[in-house]
Amino acid sequence: MSVTNWFEDKRKFGGLIGAFPEEATRGSISTEKEREKRISVNTNTNRGLRARRDNCGNMLHVKFLRRNKSVCEERGYHLSMNSMERIELLTDRDTWIPMDEDMTAKDVLDFSDEDSHQNRVATSQEKTGLTDAVQTGIGYLSGTPIALGVMDFHFMGGSMGSVVGEKITRLTEYATDKSSPLVLICASGGARTQEGTLSLMQMAKISSVLQIHQVQKKLLHISILTYPTTGGVTASFGMLGDIIIAEPKAYIAFAGKRVIEQTSRQKIPDGFQAAESLFDNGLLDLIVPRNLLKGVLGEISELYSSAPYKL
């Protein structure tokens, strides 16, 4: 399918976004309580043979779930994936080369609440096998070389600290130097509280190198928003893509619904921060089911590589 046909047929893909078209609309998340029930895979259930879908309690066979890219066949729900699973989903086999794998955070503020920042990072490193909340590297997507950054919500909620900011900055600079498309997959609760102002600085730092990449060098940046993308990530590189794509029913926001209601003293409709609502209001370019994502990105990259101004 060409990109042109994809845009023309976009409205016809409601059934792929969810098994029921009416659930692929802005009203798909009917209550705040439902929205807060994250969809996740618990591979420890039944000795790793089955996973429980949190929103309805249904048991899913892990073998078939992995084969279906962690998408529930019954109702089309997109369950959480770790960063390595997303890398394997998008890159061609044996082409992934990681960058800055050994970069780790310094606890310069000596932050501590219920636990110290240092212990939280160590726990997440042990749990995920990652050094921080993003993996960056280069690879091929349908034969096209790309620079790819993938955030991992399993590492401290995908929070953006100094390491995340530095790794994405270096990746963007590499993509600019090599004239490669940049693809960033977002899954984050926002800036990392434990690093204070240092985490907020990453928003400006990443935005500045993206300005060089996109505006000065006229290179492609594709932003992919998954469940959840919030806070400083939404307020910076998450919404700076030349093309912004979201997964079905992804929760995308800066502040949560409760905070907005308390600040504005207005009632906010349920589901207004779901991807379908944002798409209806023009904040997203595409909502792409996970099993079609690599093909769509491949078509976009091919179209971009043959753009007249690049010839």
C-alpha positions as CSV (number, residue, x, y, z in Angstrom):
1,M,0.0,0.0,0.0
2,S,1.3,3.4,-1.0
3,V,1.3,6.4,1.4
4,T,-1.2,8.1,-0.9
5,N,-3.6,5.1,-0.6
6,W,-3.0,5.0,3.2
7,F,-4.1,8.6,3.6
8,E,-7.1,8.1,1.3
9,D,-8.2,4.9,3.2
10,K,-7.4,6.2,6.7
11,R,-11.0,6.5,7.7
12,K,-11.6,2.9,6.7
13,F,-9.2,1.5,9.2
14,G,-11.4,1.9,12.2
15,G,-11.9,-1.9,12.4
16,L,-8.1,-2.4,12.6
17,I,-7.8,0.2,15.4
18,G,-10.2,-1.9,17.4
19,A,-12.4,-4.9,16.7
20,F,-15.4,-2.5,16.9
21,P,-15.3,0.8,15.0
22,E,-17.2,2.7,17.6
23,E,-14.4,2.0,20.1
24,A,-11.9,3.6,17.8
25,T,-13.4,7.1,18.3
26,R,-12.9,9.8,20.8
27,G,-15.4,8.2,23.1
28,S,-13.5,4.9,23.3
29,I,-12.4,5.6,26.9
30,S,-15.7,6.1,28.7
31,T,-14.6,6.9,32.2
32,E,-11.5,8.2,33.9
33,K,-11.3,5.0,35.9
34,E,-11.1,3.0,32.7
35,R,-8.4,5.2,31.3
36,E,-6.2,4.7,34.4
37,K,-6.3,0.9,34.0
38,R,-3.1,0.4,32.0
39,I,-3.1,-2.5,29.6
40,S,-0.1,-4.6,30.4
41,V,1.3,-8.1,30.0
42,N,2.1,-10.1,33.1
43,T,4.2,-13.0,31.8
44,N,4.6,-14.4,35.3
45,T,1.0,-15.5,35.3
46,N,0.6,-19.2,34.9
47,R,4.3,-19.7,34.7
48,G,4.6,-17.3,31.8
49,L,2.2,-19.2,29.5
50,R,-0.6,-16.6,29.7
51,A,-1.0,-12.9,30.3
52,R,-3.9,-11.0,31.9
53,R,-5.4,-8.0,30.1
54,D,-5.9,-5.6,32.9
55,N,-8.8,-3.7,31.5
56,C,-11.1,-6.7,31.3
57,G,-9.3,-9.5,33.1
58,N,-9.2,-11.8,30.0
59,M,-6.4,-14.3,29.9
60,L,-4.3,-14.2,26.7
61,H,-1.8,-16.9,25.6
62,V,1.7,-15.3,25.6
63,K,2.8,-17.3,22.6
64,F,0.1,-16.0,20.4
65,L,0.3,-12.5,21.9
66,R,3.9,-12.2,21.0
67,R,3.2,-13.5,17.5
68,N,0.5,-10.8,17.2
69,K,2.9,-8.0,18.3
70,S,1.2,-7.7,21.8
71,V,-2.1,-6.8,20.3
72,C,-5.3,-8.5,21.7
73,E,-7.0,-10.2,18.8
74,E,-10.4,-10.1,20.5
75,R,-10.8,-6.4,20.8
76,G,-7.7,-4.8,19.2
77,Y,-6.2,-3.4,22.4
78,H,-2.5,-2.6,22.1
79,L,-0.7,-4.0,25.2
80,S,2.6,-2.5,26.5
81,M,5.9,-3.5,24.8
82,N,9.5,-3.0,26.1
83,S,12.0,-1.1,24.0
84,M,13.7,-4.2,22.7
85,E,10.5,-5.6,21.4
86,R,9.8,-2.4,19.6
87,I,13.3,-2.3,18.1
88,E,12.8,-5.9,16.8
89,L,9.4,-4.9,15.4
90,L,10.7,-2.0,13.3
91,T,14.2,-2.8,12.3
92,D,15.3,-5.4,9.7
93,R,16.9,-8.5,11.1
94,D,20.5,-8.2,12.3
95,T,20.8,-4.5,11.4
96,W,20.4,-2.9,14.8
97,I,23.6,-1.2,16.2
98,P,23.1,0.4,19.6
99,M,24.7,3.7,20.6
100,D,25.8,5.0,24.0
101,E,24.8,1.8,25.8
102,D,26.9,2.5,28.9
103,M,25.7,6.0,29.7
104,T,24.3,6.2,33.2
105,A,22.8,8.9,35.4
106,K,24.6,10.8,38.2
107,D,22.6,11.6,41.3
108,V,24.0,15.1,41.5
109,L,21.2,16.4,43.7
110,D,21.4,13.5,46.1
111,F,17.7,13.3,45.9
112,S,15.7,11.1,48.3
113,D,12.0,10.7,49.2
114,E,10.6,7.3,50.0
115,D,13.8,5.9,48.4
116,S,16.9,7.5,47.0
117,H,17.2,8.2,43.3
118,Q,20.3,6.1,43.1
119,N,18.4,3.0,44.4
120,R,15.5,3.7,42.1
121,V,17.8,3.7,39.1
122,A,19.6,0.6,40.2
123,T,16.3,-1.3,40.7
124,S,15.1,-0.3,37.2
125,Q,18.5,-1.3,35.7
126,E,18.2,-4.7,37.3
127,K,14.6,-5.1,36.3
128,T,14.9,-4.1,32.6
129,G,18.6,-4.7,31.8
130,L,18.9,-1.1,30.5
131,T,21.1,1.7,31.8
132,D,18.3,4.2,31.5
133,A,14.8,4.9,30.0
134,V,15.8,5.0,26.3
135,Q,17.6,2.9,23.7
136,T,19.2,4.6,20.8
137,G,21.0,3.3,17.7
138,I,21.0,2.9,14.0
139,G,19.4,0.2,11.8
140,Y,17.6,-0.5,8.6
141,L,13.8,-0.2,8.2
142,S,12.6,-1.9,5.0
143,G,16.1,-1.4,3.6
144,T,16.3,2.3,4.5
145,P,18.9,3.4,7.1
146,I,17.4,5.2,10.0
147,A,18.4,6.6,13.4
148,L,16.0,5.1,16.0
149,G,15.3,6.1,19.6
150,V,12.9,4.0,21.7
151,M,11.8,5.0,25.2
152,D,11.0,2.2,27.7
153,F,8.2,2.9,30.2
154,H,9.3,0.0,32.3
155,F,12.4,2.0,33.4
156,M,11.1,4.5,36.0
157,G,8.0,5.2,34.0
158,G,10.1,6.2,30.9
159,S,11.0,9.5,32.8
160,M,13.3,11.8,30.9
161,G,16.4,12.7,32.8
162,S,19.9,13.8,31.8
163,V,20.8,10.5,30.2
164,V,17.7,10.3,28.1
165,G,18.2,13.8,26.9
166,E,21.9,13.3,26.1
167,K,21.3,10.0,24.3
168,I,18.5,11.5,22.1
169,T,20.6,14.6,21.5
170,R,23.6,12.5,20.3
171,L,21.3,10.4,18.2
172,T,19.8,13.4,16.5
173,E,23.2,14.9,15.8
174,Y,24.3,11.6,14.3
175,A,21.2,11.5,12.1
176,T,21.9,15.1,11.0
177,D,25.5,14.3,10.2
178,K,24.6,11.2,8.2
179,S,21.5,12.8,6.6
180,S,19.4,10.0,8.0
181,P,15.7,10.0,8.9
182,L,15.1,10.2,12.7
183,V,12.4,8.0,14.3
184,L,11.7,8.6,18.0
185,I,9.2,6.3,19.8
186,C,7.8,7.9,23.0
187,A,6.5,6.2,26.1
188,S,7.0,8.4,29.1
189,G,5.5,9.9,32.2
190,G,7.5,13.1,31.5
191,A,10.6,14.8,33.0
192,R,12.3,13.0,35.9
193,T,11.4,14.7,39.1
194,Q,14.5,13.3,40.9
195,E,16.8,15.3,38.7
196,G,15.0,18.6,39.1
197,T,16.0,21.4,36.6
198,L,18.5,19.1,34.9
199,S,15.7,17.0,33.5
200,L,13.8,20.1,32.4
201,M,16.9,21.3,30.5
202,Q,16.7,18.3,28.2
203,M,13.5,19.6,26.6
204,A,15.3,22.7,25.3
205,K,18.5,20.7,24.4
206,I,16.7,18.2,22.3
207,S,14.4,20.8,20.7
208,S,17.5,22.8,19.7
209,V,19.2,19.9,17.8
210,L,15.9,19.0,16.2
211,Q,15.7,22.6,14.9
212,I,19.0,22.0,13.1
213,H,18.0,18.6,11.9
214,Q,14.5,19.6,10.6
215,V,14.7,23.3,9.7
216,Q,18.3,24.0,8.7
217,K,19.1,20.6,7.2
218,K,15.6,19.7,6.0
219,L,15.8,16.2,7.3
220,L,12.9,14.0,8.4
221,H,11.8,13.4,12.0
222,I,9.0,11.0,12.7
223,S,7.5,10.9,16.2
224,I,5.6,7.9,17.3
225,L,3.4,8.3,20.5
226,T,2.5,5.3,22.5
227,Y,0.6,4.7,25.7
228,P,1.4,6.8,27.7
229,T,3.2,9.9,26.3
230,T,2.9,12.8,28.8
231,G,4.6,15.7,30.5
232,G,7.9,17.1,29.2
233,V,8.2,14.5,26.4
234,T,4.8,15.6,24.9
235,A,5.9,19.3,25.4
236,S,9.1,18.8,23.5
237,F,10.3,16.2,20.9
238,G,7.1,14.2,21.1
239,M,5.1,16.9,19.3
240,L,8.0,18.2,17.1
241,G,7.9,15.5,14.5
242,D,7.4,16.3,10.8
243,I,5.0,13.5,10.9
244,I,3.3,12.5,14.2
245,I,1.9,9.0,14.5
246,A,0.1,7.5,17.5
247,E,-0.9,3.9,18.3
248,P,-4.6,3.3,18.7
249,K,-6.1,4.5,22.1
250,A,-2.7,5.9,23.2
251,Y,-3.0,8.3,26.2
252,I,-1.3,11.5,25.1
253,A,-1.2,14.6,27.4
254,F,0.9,17.2,29.1
255,A,-1.0,17.4,32.4
256,G,-3.6,14.8,33.6
257,K,-7.3,15.3,33.5
258,R,-7.6,15.9,37.2
259,V,-4.9,18.6,37.2
260,I,-6.6,20.4,34.3
261,E,-10.0,20.3,35.9
262,Q,-8.6,21.7,39.2
263,T,-6.7,24.4,37.4
264,S,-9.4,25.5,34.9
265,R,-12.4,24.7,37.2
266,Q,-14.1,23.1,34.2
267,K,-15.3,19.6,33.6
268,I,-13.2,17.8,31.0
269,P,-14.9,15.1,28.8
270,D,-13.7,11.6,29.2
271,G,-11.4,10.4,26.5
272,F,-10.3,13.8,25.3
273,Q,-6.7,12.9,25.8
274,A,-7.0,9.6,23.8
275,A,-5.2,9.4,20.4
276,E,-8.5,9.3,18.5
277,S,-9.7,12.6,20.1
278,L,-6.3,14.3,19.3
279,F,-6.5,13.1,15.7
280,D,-10.0,14.5,15.3
281,N,-8.7,17.8,16.5
282,G,-5.7,17.9,14.2
283,L,-2.9,17.2,16.7
284,L,-1.9,13.9,15.0
285,D,-1.2,13.0,11.4
286,L,-2.0,9.3,11.6
287,I,-3.2,6.6,14.0
288,V,-1.5,3.4,12.9
289,P,-2.2,-0.1,14.3
290,R,1.0,-1.8,15.4
291,N,0.9,-4.5,12.8
292,L,0.9,-1.9,10.0
293,L,3.5,0.5,11.5
294,K,6.7,-0.8,9.9
295,G,5.0,-0.9,6.5
296,V,3.7,2.7,6.9
297,L,7.1,4.0,8.1
298,G,8.8,2.2,5.1
299,E,6.5,3.9,2.7
300,I,7.0,7.3,4.3
301,S,10.8,6.9,4.3
302,E,10.7,5.8,0.6
303,L,8.6,8.8,-0.3
304,Y,10.9,11.2,1.6
305,S,14.1,9.8,0.0
306,S,12.7,10.5,-3.5
307,A,11.5,14.1,-2.6
308,P,12.3,16.5,-5.4
309,Y,14.3,18.9,-3.2
310,K,16.7,16.0,-2.3
311,L,17.5,15.0,-5.8
